Amino acid sequence: MAKLLSLACFRNEGWHNLSARSHYPSMPSFPKSEPGTPSTSVVEPSTMITALFSVHGMTCSACAGSVEKGIKRLHGIQEAVVDVLNNRARVIFHPSFVNEEAICEAIEDAGFEAALLTNITNENTIQVCRIQIKGMTCTSCSTTVESTLKALSGVLQAQVALATEEAQVQYNPNTITHTQILEAIDEAGFEATLISSNEDLSKIDLHVEGDLTDHLMIQLIEDSLKSLPGVLELQKNLELSKISLSYKADLTGPRDFINVIHETSNGNLKAKIFPGEGGRRDAHRNKEIKSYYKSFLWSLVFTVPVFLTSMVFMYIPGIKDLLDSKVVKMLTIGEVIRWVLSTPVQFVFGWRFYVGSYKSLRRGSANMDVLIALGTNAAYFYSVYSVLRAATSKVFEGTDFFETSAMLISFILLGKYLEILAKGKTSNAIAKLMNLTPDTAILLSLDGEGNVVGEEEIDSRLVQKNDVIKIIPGAKVASDGLVVWGQSHVNESMITGEARPVSKRKGDTVIGGTLNENGVLHVKATKVGSESALSQIVRLVESAQMAKAPVQKFADRISKFFVPLVILISFSTWLAWFLAGKYHAYPKSWIPSSMDSFELALQFGISVMVIACPCALGLATPTAVMVGTGVGASQGVLIKGGQALESAHKVNCIVFDKTGTLTIGKPVIVNTKLLTKMVLREFYELVAAAEVNSEHPLAKAVVEYAKKFKDEENPSWPEARDFVSVTGHGVKAIVRNKEIMVGNKSLMTDHNIAIPIVAEELLAEAENMAQTGILVSINGEVAGVLAISDPLKPGAQEVISILKSMKIRSIMVTGDNWGTANSIAREVGIEDVIAEAKPDQKADKVKNLQASGYTVAMVGDGINDSPALVAADVGMAIGAGTDIAIEAADIVLMKSNLEDVITAIDLSRKTFTRIRLNYVWALGYNLLGIPIAAGVLFPSTGFRLPPWIAGAAMAASSVSVVCCSLLLKYYKRPKKLNSLDIGTITIETSSDPLIIHDD
């Protein structure tokens, strides 16, 4: 999963490059600017470009990691993805700071050969599509599809997930279309269906019911829909009674389309929204489950009599004599019955394996279907030979293996049925998220003055932007929005994991899918459909489940030679036993009475072929990642894929930001000391006028405090001319012809403003109390000192203590002054502190720690921590709320609780332990099963594994791996966290010092 696909800009309008809004701009670590020099550059997403490089000399994932780290250490790199299997590197960068030549040099410095493959591509042109792929049975299939996609010109990145049977493809639409991508998959022997693409973000499919033979009416409806403001494109498929529309959600929506169809047709036609993609995915899975279940039951109808006639009835007097009765020469009734019954199993219910084998061999690879087809064909056609020879001979008494082929296919069908059932449960997290949205919503009709004049119950999917909807107690919120009337408590645990109901009143935001508890709310819809927080979370989890963990490459490499190797071992086994029997290398007593040496060798060869299971290896990682990311999402921890999981379990050093991460992030003024004769109201008017243009949280705190001296709710402030934000220091402006400076000591020193001893003492006193001291100068003289406090989050000290017990080093990096930073660090128990650090310096610190051998996680509130979040091995954005669309971090913690940092690391460790167990089982099964099937125990113990039992073991191995991953669903966070008293913090602001209550 790419860390970043979009770029937000830094606003250099305050101290430490902070913004009051919690977001995750994908900002690279840019070159440092000169101190005191204001930066006015704004980095737009359109300026980001992408280049594809060939990298030769890589042999393993460690090589890829070296290349990736070498590239990411360059300034201006937004993203670097290295594909060791295809010897390629894809880099997104800012051309103002770095170019292709510098990137090539960085790769060569890492010890590899590099060359530019493709011309630079504007990031705006990159499209992403998701495709459902039918017909994949094992890792070999998914690897083939992935290789096919990556070989297409214009495809920048492709990820294929066997567990979900989906692919996610990033491509340049100027070079290739998603239709061509689908055709390439079809040509590779698989069935591809488009699930979604970037173009579908404002697209809807309507199902039209009624008489569609009136072409004049259909044309009139089409013209009416196209005339609506905001409609971009219309496509119709009358065979499916479907109309697809692309539109601008700000101007129109599905309710308008349905009304137009209804009114234009005079009520003769009705339209409704087509089932969503979740419904389509479930429909496909249910169809596949029913298909395997039906095939298994029917195969059982034929297989059970075959089993009884060959294994049971032969030991019952009377029945045995009947079955041994000759039909033609040496051909018996039992052989005829078994031949007739096993043939439908082989060629009707087992036909899917022939189709899979053909497609696999046609594209030059071999999968599990090839092994099944070879094994069952060997048993079936040898049996046919034996039967035909018996029918034409008076002395030949052959032995048939019809029960082997029939039972093999039946057991494998059962195994595939159970496997699909289990795989479906691994994606339950997404299904639960998608089901959070209510089926209906109450739409309010308002008059010109905003008074409610009526209400109507509608399909929740018909809610449009700026609609006002009514949320009654006990109902779910139908869309993201803003409360315009009412007061209530809303349970947001299903989205954020926050257990306590959150108070909501006018002006507060609500999240779609959350539960209203005890009051009536009127909510104005602000984000609907794919823009909603719930949809973004679903897409994030889906993308996470698509992304491969680096350890998956191990299984991918094995899958390339696994099947051919098994076929070779199987043939060698048969040949060895056959030659040993022919030249009497073992006693004749070893040969069962019902077969000869050739048949014994054939049984061993078939057993080897059908016991080998490449599927278990292929499912070991993706199923665990799917369940792990799903469990994390249910607890408010959004882990973006296998890469994040694998890196997080290795973390041994965590770098914490201070403001908003260790502290609650809502600073308030607790003390004001004037050093000149002036009225406090006038003083704060001047200070607020300068600070109101800044986005920094401390500036917001100053402005908010200054409002107390104004009577109106949204006061106006004097004009500030020549406003300048000095990054990391403060602001300055001309207000009422006075030069105002608000900032730290460095700002004053840089402008040669003398700091009185009393101001120095006040600053030292504030810093000792873990407060931030702010100096205010008017016309070159210090006029006042402000003390601002930002209390620690509850449980911060306990979390740091638990991390120490987990042998994880904690470091605090902040842009605040050293005094305040040291006070906060002492309070929480952090020994390593770096203060007065700018955003790029935070990233440098992370890189220095990495160079020292640490696996580093950066925990920040996403305000000015993006460079460090990107540079870290694992970036954790804390307190994201609903703003999760901008992907700067590897892990997004929906709540603001620090305890979720521990939950994320612990969950990643548990998940990776599960992956290891899966691999141990999958590898151990094959390493033990194949020799046993080959007969290594037969000489000493007489134990022989019949082919049908080997086939059952193969089917069970895949199911066991999936079930092992499913055990992660019962994950519980560390017990130490349950003892934490995470209370709330109440801050009472007044002209008196701050009062803090720990509830």
ROLO-153608 format. One record per residue (C-alpha): residue in one letter; x, y, z. Coordinates in steps of 0.001 Angstrom, whole numbers, padded with zeros to 6 digits, always signed. Layout:
ROLO-153608
aXYZ/...
***
This chain:
ROLO-153608
m+000000+000000+000000/a+001404+003306-000968/k+001969+005559+002026/l+000946+008667+000152/l-001005+009298-002994/s-001786+012958-002385/l+000043+015974-001070/a-001186+018678+001241/c+000729+021854+001821/f+002287+023291+004926/r+001145+026729+005856/n+004052+028706+007147/e+001772+030972+009101/g+002684+030234+012665/w+005026+028621+015062/h+006514+025217+014231/n+004663+025025+010901/l+001522+023794+012676/s-002058+023856+011541/a-005053+023780+013862/r-006811+021292+011644/s-005967+017627+012205/h-004819+016290+008879/y-002074+014194+007359/p-000394+016063+004546/s+001920+013837+002606/m+004789+016275+002884/p+008313+015191+002027/s+011277+016312+004036/f+012230+019485+002219/p+015556+021326+002474/k+015877+023586+005465/s+015224+027278+004983/e+017341+029971+006519/p+016292+030960+010052/g+014114+033985+010138/t+013269+033762+006474/p+009565+033348+005922/s+008582+030707+003429/t+005666+031404+001173/s+005925+028448-001185/v+002926+026196-001465/v+003428+022690-002793/e+000521+021608-004963/p-000328+017977-005681/s-000090+018651-009389/t+003639+019338-009061/m+004379+015793-007858/i+005717+013510-010577/t+006329+009786-010845/a+009243+007921-012396/l+009860+004222-012917/f+013429+002907-012598/s+014975-000455-013392/v+017146-001706-010513/h+019493-004629-011175/g+021476-006597-008630/m+018686-007147-006058/t+018400-010717-004808/c+016075-010505-001810/s+013787-008233+000194/a+016777-006923+002166/c+018209-005541-001091/a+014865-003886-001871/g+014849-002352+001614/s+018324-000918+001084/v+017264+000668-002214/e+014063+002062-000696/k+015873+003581+002291/g+018532+005059+000015/i+015875+006790-002082/k+013780+007982+000877/r+016769+009696+002472/l+016761+012205-000392/h+014930+015488+000181/g+011664+015844-001742/i+010804+012131-001957/q+007128+011492-001320/e+007062+007756-001937/a+009362+004959-003070/v+008160+001425-003799/v+010703-001234-004781/d+009626-004457-006513/v+012455-006976-006090/l+010670-009621-008176/n+010486-007383-011256/n+013645-005350-010545/r+011785-002053-010589/a+011409+000993-008357/r+008545+003476-008539/v+009289+006903-007068/i+006978+009883-006505/f+008956+013066-005918/h+008953+016867-006059/p+011092+018090-008986/s+012035+021320-007204/f+014134+019376-004699/v+015301+016238-006507/n+015543+014837-010040/e+015847+011472-011772/e+019639+011640-011951/a+019904+012128-008177/i+017591+009178-007571/c+019696+006970-009886/e+022819+008046-008014/a+021187+007166-004668/i+020337+003678-005951/e+023875+003224-007270/d+025296+004425-003956/a+023339+001606-002331/g+025279-000824-004532/f+022879-001505-007413/e+022570-000576-011090/a+019785+001870-011960/a+018245+003321-015109/l+015156+005416-015831/l+012485+003257-017478/t+009601+005654-018145/n+009121+009343-018574/i+007856+011274-015596/t+004123+011167-015105/n+002038+013820-013443/e+000536+012365-010258/n-002839+013849-011195/t-003081+011457-014161/i-002720+008290-012069/q-005907+006240-011798/v-006633+003359-009449/c-009071+000553-010210/r-010177-002514-008273/i-010977-005706-010161/q-012658-008935-009105/i-010893-011991-010552/k-012513-015415-010784/g-010585-018623-011378/m-007562-018165-009089/t-006919-021294-007022/c-003431-020841-005547/t-000432-018541-005265/s+000769-019543-008717/c-002434-018099-010217/s-002245-014804-008317/t+001454-014447-009177/t+000672-015024-012858/v-002055-012373-012847/e+000212-009916-011039/s+003052-010495-013499/t+000640-010083-016427/l-000595-006762-015061/k+002865-005424-014269/a+004014-006249-017792/l+001354-003969-019301/s+002581-000613-020577/g+001079+002154-018452/v+000541+000028-015332/l+002573+001542-012495/q+001665-000851-009710/a-000472-003989-009357/q-001405-005970-006274/v-003357-009225-006467/a-004905-010751-003347/l-005674-014455-003519/a-007703-014384-000309/t-010164-011746-001579/e-009852-012672-005278/e-009329-009016-006129/a-006673-006859-007767/q-005826-003195-007246/v-004089-001536-010184/q-002521+001919-010474/y-002220+002984-014090/n-001760+005959-016388/p-005063+006449-018283/n-003170+008254-021060/t-001400+004963-021841/i-003902+002240-020939/t-007575+001988-019962/h-009175-000229-017362/t-010958-002047-020204/q-007585-003087-021637/i-006503-004237-018177/l-009612-006424-017920/e-008911-007870-021374/a-005331-008731-020365/i-006610-010665-017344/d-009154-012489-019509/e-006419-013426-021987/a-004382-014863-019097/g-007210-017351-018525/f-009183-015690-015739/e-012531-013913-015541/a-012224-010223-014626/t-014945-007801-013498/l-014398-004115-012685/i-015426-003284-009115/s-014531+000401-008991/s-012192+003045-010370/n-011345+006677-009669/e-013845+007603-012316/d-016627+006020-010248/l-016229+008268-007213/s-019309+010236-008299/k-021029+007578-010324/i-024257+005706-009667/d-026114+002844-011311/l-029920+003004-011380/h-032205+000046-012014/v-035256+001137-014021/e-038468-000872-013616/g-041260-000748-016194/d-041789-000891-019961/l-038510+000050-021670/t-039678-000627-025245/d-040845+002957-025811/h-037669+004344-027383/l-039094+007851-027613/m-039736+007876-023859/i-036258+006488-023131/q-034669+009211-025299/l-036734+011866-023507/i-035584+010566-020109/e-031980+010509-021308/d-032194+014130-022526/s-033855+015207-019261/l-031142+013587-017145/k-028342+015091-019243/s-029877+018545-018840/l-029575+018406-015039/p-026792+020636-013662/g-023789+018575-012616/v-024470+015516-014810/l-021223+014665-016613/e-021957+011423-018441/l-024825+008995-019002/q-024700+005377-020170/k-027663+003049-020567/n-027970-000722-020799/l-031592-001547-021592/e-030956-005294-021483/l-030106-004975-017791/s-032612-002117-017269/k-029690-000029-016045/i-028766+003645-016370/s-025301+004755-015177/l-024619+008414-014423/s-021442+010319-013553/y-022128+013588-011762/k-020865+016327-009472/a-022153+015572-005986/d-022195+019269-005058/l-024798+020048-007727/t-027064+017013-007978/g-027611+013493-006705/p-029483+010188-007075/r-032758+011521-005681/d-032921+014090-008452/f-032323+011372-011065/i-035063+009124-009681/n-037534+012030-009586/v-036741+013003-013182/i-037283+009432-014420/h-040553+009156-012501/e-041932+012532-013625/t-040762+012327-017259/s-042431+008910-017677/n-045630+010133-015960/g-045150+007516-013275/n-044815+004594-015696/l-041166+003973-014831/k-039622+003656-011390/a-035936+003733-010570/k-033910+002535-007623/i-030216+002233-006843/f-028436-000912-007961/p-026949-003087-005182/g-023582-001826-003982/e-020251-003522-004611/g-020436-005239-001248/g-023624-006937-002424/r-021972-007962-005675/r-018976-009373-003831/d-021209-011324-001455/a-023311-012544-004374/h-020200-013884-006129/r-018928-015560-002962/n-022340-017081-002189/k-022619-018344-005752/e-019182-019953-005482/i-020036-021503-002116/k-023277-022948-003497/s-021464-024247-006570/y-018849-026140-004538/y-021457-027361-002054/k-023705-028666-004831/s-020776-030303-006634/f-019606-031930-003409/l-023036-033342-002564/w-023569-034754-006047/s-020050-036214-006126/l-020809-037806-002754/v-023892-039489-004227/f-021627-041307-006699/t-018503-041645-004527/v-020104-043337-001494/p-021256-046404-003535/v-017789-046583-005139/f-016197-046533-001678/l-018613-049166-000338/t-018104-051553-003257/s-014312-051347-003049/m-013673-051003+000696/v-016655-052401+002616/f-018796-054836+000625/m-015735-056854-000369/y-015637-058160+003220/i-019328-059109+003425/p-020078-062694+002285/g-022778-062871-000333/i-022364-059311-001495/k-018689-060043-002197/d-019645-063018-004345/l-022149-060897-006266/l-019600-058137-006935/d-016982-060697-007999/s-019358-062258-010541/k-017904-062128-014043/v-019618-060093-016749/v-017232-060539-019665/k-014249-062864-019241/m-012379-061517-016155/l-014429-058276-015901/t-016517-058255-012683/i-019805-056567-011755/g-018001-054555-009032/e-015529-053112-011549/v-018328-052115-013904/i-020294-050432-011088/r-017234-048497-009924/w-016363-047430-013493/v-019884-046211-014208/l-020184-044324-010912/s-016707-042755-010907/t-016901-041430-014485/p-019375-038570-013705/v-017268-037640-010692/q-014112-037494-012818/f-015462-035624-015823/v-018533-033710-014568/f-017869-032674-010975/g-014114-032635-011568/w-014369-030697-014825/r-013370-027451-013081/f-009930-028952-012413/y-009447-029747-016108/v-010402-026169-017021/g-008056-024750-014392/s-005221-027003-015553/y-005700-026033-019187/k-005666-022318-018420/s-002645-022688-016170/l-000612-024694-018683/r-001670-022378-021521/r-000039-019433-019761/g+003130-021415-019097/s+002717-022165-015391/a+001370-024965-013211/n-000995-024699-010264/m-002802-026976-007840/d-005367-027919-010508/v-002561-029502-012540/l-001583-031722-009594/i-005205-032754-008990/a-005846-033459-012681/l-002640-035504-013046/g-003246-037517-009880/t-006901-038336-010556/n-006262-039025-014256/a-003441-041423-013400/a-005743-043365-011062/y-008786-043238-013366/f-007143-044114-016669/y-004999-046869-015161/s-008241-048311-013780/v-009839-048026-017226/y-006853-049877-018697/s-007159-052557-016023/v-010896-052982-016669/l-010535-053146-020459/r-007695-055663-020190/a-009784-057807-017834/a-012651-057691-020338/t-010386-059002-023093/s-008356-061551-021118/k-009192-064906-019601/v-006393-064854-017010/f-005717-061184-016098/e-007044-060219-012679/g-006444-056481-012492/t-007022-054067-009654/d-008838-050792-010263/f-008383-047497-008397/f-011694-045878-009309/e-012336-045176-005625/t-009040-043234-005531/s-010012-040747-008247/a-013621-040392-007045/m-012745-039933-003364/l-009894-037572-004232/i-012204-035243-006153/s-014920-035413-003477/f-012521-034591-000660/i-010935-031749-002626/l-014371-030281-003418/l-015185-030455+000303/g-011880-028780+001136/k-012464-025963-001381/y-015982-025467-000009/l-014697-025156+003564/e-011818-022943+002415/i-014146-020457+000676/l-016410-020404+003730/a-013434-019649+005965/k-011974-017054+003584/g-015323-015263+003572/k-015127-014900+007330/t-011699-013242+007120/s-013318-010195+005478/n-016158-009920+007984/a-014713-006633+009237/i-015452-004930+005914/a-018935-006421+005781/k-019684-005142+009279/l-018430-001668+008397/m-020517-001563+005227/n-023608-002645+007171/l-023311+000229+009653/t-025143+002644+007369/p-028915+002559+008061/d-031288+001445+005326/t-033491+004544+005605/a-033222+008191+006605/i-035782+010829+007564/l-035470+013769+005143/l-036748+017126+006424/s-038354+019750+004189/l-037570+023337+005221/d-039160+026652+004315/g-037237+029785+003365/e-036592+030639+007020/g-035263+027188+007878/n-038378+025953+009672/v-039385+022302+009274/v-042541+021989+007162/g-042500+018244+006501/e-040575+015005+006693/e-040237+011912+004494/e-038598+008522+004960/i-036216+007747+002089/d-033494+005238+001176/s-030340+006397+002981/r-028400+006087-000295/l-030555+008903-001687/v-029274+011458+000823/q-027524+014320-000980/k-025168+017055+000124/n-026836+019864+002118/d-029924+017748+002884/v-031179+018113+006439/i-032009+014760+008008/k-033650+013915+011307/i-031976+011457+013680/i-034288+010064+016339/p-033115+008331+019551/g-031894+004798+018852/a-031403+005468+015125/k-028143+005428+013191/v-026802+008607+011596/a-027383+008314+007848/s-024436+010453+006656/d-021563+012616+007839/g-022847+016039+008712/l-023168+019055+010963/v-025704+019316+013771/v-027979+022303+013031/w-030502+021670+015814/g-030866+019520+018897/q-028696+017968+021561/s-027848+014326+022244/h-025147+011773+022931/v-023832+009681+020043/n-022119+006308+020366/e-019162+006391+017937/s-017543+003142+019099/m-018348+001332+015855/i-016248+003882+013919/t-013583+005182+016300/g-013559+002463+018960/e-014269+005155+021574/a-016451+003455+024197/r-017957+006577+025792/p-020916+008305+024093/v-019904+011722+022745/s-022010+014784+023472/k-023361+016509+020357/r-025005+019903+020037/k-025425+022596+017400/g-022244+023068+015373/d-020758+019640+016196/t-019946+017097+013503/v-021401+013590+013392/i-020180+010507+011547/g-022403+008350+009355/g-023089+004903+010824/t-022830+006009+014477/l-025727+005507+016910/n-027799+008356+018345/e-028690+007570+021943/n-031030+009896+023785/g-032010+013038+021873/v-033331+014234+018532/l-030823+015796+016138/h-031253+017655+012858/v-028135+017090+010773/k-027066+018831+007576/a-025343+016293+005308/t-021827+017394+004368/k-020262+014176+003045/v-022255+011472+001312/g-021517+008296-000606/s-017855+007640-001266/e-016814+010879+000482/s-018124+009758+003884/a-015797+008735+006697/l-017260+005232+006697/s-016599+004785+002963/q-013048+006058+003411/i-012448+003605+006263/v-013829+000748+004158/r-011575+001712+001232/l-008595+002009+003564/v-009201-001440+005066/e-009779-002934+001601/s-006518-001417+000360/a-004741-002686+003479/q-005980-006204+002819/m-004766-005943-000782/a-001252-004864+000190/k+001252-007694+000488/a+003572-008095+003434/p+007220-008451+002401/v+007211-011950+003914/q+004639-012912+001251/k+007420-012748-001333/f+008797-015916+000243/a+005642-017837-000698/d+005557-016198-004138/r+009082-017396-004891/i+008316-020932-003749/s+005126-021087-005829/k+007085-020569-009055/f+008793-023952-008829/f+006600-025802-006320/v+004255-027628-008715/p+006932-028666-011263/l+009087-029913-008385/v+006201-031946-006948/i+005519-033512-010373/l+009206-034411-010629/i+009223-035923-007119/s+006015-037818-007882/f+007418-039314-011087/s+010710-040121-009336/t+008788-041851-006532/w+006832-044008-008966/l+009952-044841-010957/a+011984-045716-007844/w+009340-048043-006437/f+008621-049546-009862/l+012304-050341-010530/a+012760-051602-006981/g+009851-053988-007491/k+010955-055108-010934/y+014472-055951-009756/h+013236-057418-006457/a+014915-054800-004252/y+012270-055439-001584/p+010423-058589-000462/k+007236-059568-002270/s+005498-059660+001110/w+005511-055855+001042/i+003108-055858-001903/p-000583-055976-000828/s-002450-059005-002119/s-004810-056838-004161/m-002092-055271-006371/d+001247-055864-008066/s+004521-053907-007833/f+003552-051509-010654/e+000259-050646-008947/l+001990-050161-005595/a+004459-047752-007228/l+001579-045967-008932/q-000213-045524-005590/f+002903-043953-004048/g+003343-041611-007042/i-000290-040475-006969/s-000161-039931-003192/v+002859-037639-003551/m+001157-035665-006307/v-002096-035019-004446/i-000748-034481-000928/a+001386-031482-001938/c-000435-028238-001235/p+000744-024885-002645/c-002504-023222-001471/a-001594-023426+002219/l+001604-021457+001524/g-000258-018884-000540/l-002920-018306+002119/a-000531-018140+005101/t+000118-014398+004942/p-002915-012752+003259/t-005523-014414+005487/a-003689-013343+008656/v-003266-009805+007309/m-006976-009642+006416/v-008120-010736+009862/g-005511-008602+011652/t-006394-005408+009794/g-010096-006143+010295/v-009670-006616+014037/g-007622-003428+014203/a-010340-001477+012384/s-012941-002695+014877/q-010782-001286+017692/g-010125+002064+016039/v-006630+001080+014835/l-006413+001286+011044/i-003349-000664+009879/k-002582-000040+006234/g-001526-003450+005032/g+001055-006153+005457/q+004058-003814+005154/a+002874-001824+008177/l+002158-005001+010142/e+005561-006471+009413/s+007412-003264+010305/a+005332-002577+013441/h+006127-005912+015052/k+009847-005038+014867/v+009522-001560+016434/n+011976-001001+019286/c+011989+002803+019367/i+009046+005222+019343/v+009372+008942+018695/f+006505+010973+020178/d+005456+014455+019207/k+004402+016522+022224/t+001484+018806+021325/g-001657+016820+020590/t+000105+013504+021113/l+001395+013391+024682/t-000720+016423+025564/i-004415+016943+024815/g-003590+019469+022073/k-005887+022240+023303/p-003616+024886+024840/v-005131+027718+026893/i-003688+030861+028460/v-003326+030422+032201/n-001434+033589+033138/t-000739+037034+031701/k+001870+039454+033000/l+002068+042999+031557/l+005432+044767+031701/t+004104+048127+030523/k+001270+050443+031505/m-001677+049600+029299/v-005177+048155+029594/l-005390+044358+029314/r-008225+044659+026756/e-006134+046887+024483/f-003102+044579+024922/y-005055+041509+023801/e-006625+043398+020898/l-003165+044077+019500/v-001913+040537+020169/a-005053+038866+018731/a-004926+041065+015626/a-001429+039719+014920/e-002193+036112+015847/v-005543+035738+014078/n-003725+035154+010773/s-001769+032196+012176/e-002891+028572+012115/h-000753+027510+015068/p-002610+026022+018088/l-000912+028471+020463/a-002067+031342+018275/k-005590+029929+018354/a-005393+029815+022149/v-004378+033484+022290/v-007207+034567+019977/e-009745+032459+021877/y-008669+034026+025185/a-008810+037530+023693/k-012466+036993+022764/k-013321+037245+026478/f-012666+040941+026288/k-015174+041341+023435/d-018937+041276+023761/e-019786+039653+020410/e-019333+035932+019595/n-017211+036455+016460/p-015446+039750+017082/s-013528+041682+014447/w-009922+042624+015110/p-007877+045622+014009/e-006206+045315+010617/a-002775+043682+010643/r-000447+044901+007896/d+002830+043326+006747/f+002037+040066+008522/v+004964+037611+008562/s+005054+034121+010060/v+008555+033116+011151/t+008623+029323+011182/g+009511+027932+014594/h+009655+031366+016223/g+006403+033355+016025/v+004700+036142+014078/k+005080+039859+013503/a+002771+042504+012048/i+001904+046212+012063/v-001304+046879+014044/r-002569+050448+014572/n+000816+051706+013397/k+002570+049681+016101/e+005053+046898+015391/i+003786+043814+017196/m+005877+040667+017686/v+004531+037542+019401/g+006799+034531+019837/n+009660+032921+021697/k+013009+034248+022878/s+014646+033462+019560/l+012256+035787+017732/m+013142+038634+020071/t+016868+037934+019937/d+016880+037759+016129/h+015316+041241+016036/n+017681+042682+018659/i+014958+043181+021259/a+016277+043200+024821/i+014531+040787+027186/p+014171+042210+030739/i+015285+040095+033702/v+011710+039924+035010/a+010575+038468+031670/e+013400+035903+031825/e+012245+034911+035316/l+008615+034596+034189/l+009650+032411+031244/a+011749+030156+033505/e+008877+029881+035995/a+006431+028900+033217/e+008814+026317+031792/n+009357+024713+035211/m+005578+024273+035436/a+005506+022568+031990/q+003950+025670+030463/t+004942+027508+027311/g+006105+031094+027794/i+005284+033585+025022/l+006818+037051+024739/v+004969+040044+023289/s+006886+043100+022099/i+005356+046442+021048/n+007538+048814+019061/g+010739+046994+019989/e+010090+046603+023734/v+008843+043547+025607/a+005352+044498+026815/g+004079+041239+028287/v+004571+037540+028960/l+001877+034916+028363/a+001904+031487+030016/i+000114+028783+028016/s-000608+025305+029309/d-001425+022140+027397/p-002152+019371+029953/l-000924+015809+029533/k-003306+013198+028232/p-004608+010845+030924/g-002632+007621+031020/a+000392+009039+029175/q+002780+008164+032021/e+001413+004610+032271/v+001703+004086+028505/i+005379+005116+028503/s+005976+002783+031454/i+004337-000154+029617/l+006441+000571+026524/k+009566+000380+028695/s+008435-003026+029961/m+008065-004076+026290/k+011716-003010+025787/i+010741-000156+023510/r+012699+003088+023799/s+010621+006297+023955/i+011845+009677+022672/m+010031+013008+022614/v+010647+015456+019755/t+008901+018818+019885/g+009109+022301+018475/d+008471+023738+021927/n+011205+025265+024146/w+013619+023122+026124/g+012230+024041+029525/t+008650+023034+028732/a+009815+019942+026843/n+011960+018736+029756/s+009127+019326+032237/i+006656+017314+030145/a+009243+014560+029593/r+009945+014266+033334/e+006218+014062+034022/v+005635+011157+031611/g+008926+009392+032247/i+010725+010025+028935/e+014484+010481+029256/d+015442+011377+025672/v+014181+014797+024586/i+014755+016976+021534/a+013199+020445+021687/e+012896+023468+019380/a+012853+021098+016397/k+011352+022100+013068/p+009391+019541+010997/d+012366+018597+008826/q+014567+018238+011930/k+012081+015728+013345/a+012473+013662+010183/d+016274+013950+010451/k+016132+012626+014017/v+014091+009641+012836/k+016634+008909+010098/n+019513+009169+012564/l+017832+006612+014829/q+017320+004304+011851/a+020979+004649+010965/s+021794+003580+014536/g+019965+000295+013964/y+016572+001083+015461/t+013232+000196+013881/v+011474+003499+014485/a+007807+004354+014877/m+006759+008004+014808/v+003596+008966+016683/g+002211+012374+015764/d-001088+014192+015552/g-000635+014788+011830/i-000273+018540+012087/n+003406+019155+011437/d+004697+015619+011719/s+004268+014439+008122/p+007990+014411+007200/a+008758+012320+010288/l+005713+010066+009730/v+006944+009344+006210/a+010584+008875+007223/a+009789+006439+010055/d+009588+002696+009521/v+006059+002954+010919/g+004169+006248+010994/m+001286+006402+013492/a-001168+009273+013184/i-003079+009700+016442/g-006473+011298+016932/a-007395+011236+013254/g-011155+011512+013791/t-012837+011490+010408/d-009941+012993+008462/i-008410+009774+007180/a-008432+010415+003453/i-004872+011803+003359/e-002576+008844+003860/a+000588+010065+005508/a+000841+007339+008121/d+001107+003558+008066/i-001239+003251+011034/v-004080+005629+011869/l-005294+005658+015487/m-008895+006892+015331/k-009008+007830+019007/s-006691+010209+020802/n-005777+007637+023445/l-002086+006857+023660/e-002930+003316+024755/d-003785+002520+021126/v-000076+002820+020289/i+000464-000255+022454/t-002595-001951+020947/a-001250-001370+017420/i+002190-002803+018227/d+000766-005737+020188/l-001741-006569+017425/s+001005-006458+014803/r+003144-008815+016908/k+000242-011234+017391/t-000599-011108+013677/f+002967-011725+012597/t+003248-014587+015081/r+000171-016060+013412/i+001810-015644+009988/r+004883-017491+011265/l+002691-020307+012616/n+000913-020528+009264/y+004220-020853+007442/v+005534-023416+009918/w+002381-025478+009394/a+002270-025041+005592/l+005957-025811+005123/g+006016-028517+007776/y+002972-030190+006242/n+004601-030383+002816/l+008056-031304+004134/l+006600-034147+006237/g+003639-035135+004083/i+005479-035604+000787/p+008109-038062+002163/i+005425-040038+004027/a+003293-040175+000863/a+006404-041308-001043/g+006634-044305+001295/v+009672-043571+003476/l+007910-045214+006450/f+006663-048210+004473/p+009826-050385+004676/s+010114-050054+008479/t+006501-049780+009623/g+004420-050991+006697/f+002513-047694+006843/r+001258-046509+003466/l-000780-043373+002742/p-003560-044168+000226/p-004096-041436-002386/w-007597-040572-001200/i-006326-039970+002345/a-003460-037892+000900/g-006037-035811-001004/a-008085-035310+002150/a-004947-034188+003997/m-004177-031710+001209/a-007685-030237+001411/a-007480-030041+005199/s-004147-028197+005136/s-005587-025123+003395/v-008610-025045+005671/s-006401-025335+008767/v-004259-022363+007696/v-007333-020184+007182/c-008821-021313+010513/c-005517-020547+012245/s-005719-016996+010877/l-009358-016728+011949/l-008314-017259+015567/l-007021-013668+015427/k-010666-012571+015541/y-010561-013319+019258/y-007667-010927+019839/k-007780-009066+023138/r-005601-006059+023850/p-002901-006420+026554/k-004330-006855+030062/k-002069-004063+031309/l-004185-001570+029356/n-007379-002687+031089/s-006013-001429+034390/l-005344+002055+032992/d-007661+004733+034329/i-008165+006789+031196/g-010209+009623+032621/t-011288+012844+030994/i-009776+016273+031344/t-011894+019325+031967/i-010318+022743+031476/e-012013+025742+033042/t-010871+028921+031363/s-011208+032268+033027/s-009017+035234+033789/d-007710+033193+036706/p-005013+030540+036377/l-005973+027271+034732/i-007813+024703+036811/i-007398+021074+035779/h-009591+018215+036954/d-008733+014553+036458/d-012028+012650+036519/
***
